[in-house]
Amino acid sequence: MADEDRAHGEYKVPGGKLVVVDLRTDDGRLADVSISGDFFLEPDDLLPVLNGALNGVEADATPERLTAALDAVVPDEARLHGFSTRAIAVAVRRALGLATGWADHEWEIITDAAFPTLTHVALDEVLTEEVGKGTRRPTLRFWELAESPNVFIGSFQSLRNEVDPDGARETGAHVVRRITGGGAMFTEHGNAITYSLYVPQTLVDGLSYTDSYAFLDSWVMASLEKIGVTAFYQPINDIATPQGKIGGAAQKRLANGGLLHHVTMSYDVDADKMVRVLRIGKEKLSDKGTRSAKKRVDPLRRQTGMTREAIIDVMAQTFIERTGAVRGAVSDAELAEAQRRIDTKFGTKEWLTRVP
């Protein structure tokens, strides 16, 4: 079979190694599978066994089915260093066009728009839907807040359990509910770096929910490394450094195939004001190794000495270098649709108190 008749897929494991799969299909099944890469495998004669485990598997097999076929032939004493059977499944799906990589998309980046608090949460839903429908390119959008301070509570959090009404009233905090799960975030103008990624779910096809977080933020880890910050993920969704937590991520996957992944990182948080507004209980802190919410967060300003704008510039440039993203903007039509959803959903008491 000529090389041009073979399908080729690659997957770089976040923090790990490159996995490459070449294959062809025969009557709807995988054939001539060849796995390669810069990973380490012991024993080395396991590689042809892994190839053979995939030959004959249905070409439309799910990531779970592919992983199970591989796991069935991996002995207990085997060691897969820098990759996993799940990573092979992702590379197979990419070879078949069922999953995509960063380079398979044309990207857009938005860095220059300041909007009211409710507009930001409404835009997250609008732009995710558009990417899912294919009417917008996958997009990275950095937030600029026109109002301050703000509390963004998770989709499934209890309003009364998360927010102190007296503290919110005293500080004038805008309290809104977003469409993603996860915990409450307190932000003020200029004290946080928040961004949203709107991507097709094919980009994380085959990845576990937990692994998708680190994968979608791999460019951020590279950005932080450039400015001298050693960061890592604490599953599921905390971004941390040896000095403390610097941010948290959250996701929402829509039925139309769009995925929202957004992150808020602390730049210069007012910890006293934060704990007046947020109810951060002992149970929340119990698995974080600290008794104080103030000690959980170590802002980027203290760790880098850089301005917020300079850090965002490094992040934006890193993303552009990796994806070839072009500069873009939120359209008037998107803003109008966001306002409609504020009027009918995000700005209503029913939405804010959906979990009282």
Secondary structure, DSSP 8 states (H G I E B T S, - for coil): --GGGSEEEEEE-TTS-EEEEEEEEETTEEEEEEEEES-EEESTTHHHHHHHHHTTSBTT--HHHHHHHHHTT--TT-EEES--HHHHHHHHHHHTTSS--GGGS--EEE---EE-HHHHHHHHHHHHHHHHHTSS--EEEE-EESS-SEEEE-TT--HHHHB-HHHHHHHT-EEEE-SS-S--EEE-TTSEEEEEEEEEGGGGTT--HHHHHHHHTHHHHHHHHHTT---EEETTTEEEETTEEEEEEEEEE-TTSEEEEEEEEESS--HHHHHHHB---HHHHHTTT-S-SGGGB--HHHHH---HHHHHHHHHHHHHHHH--EE----HHHHHHHHHHIIIIITSHHHHTS--
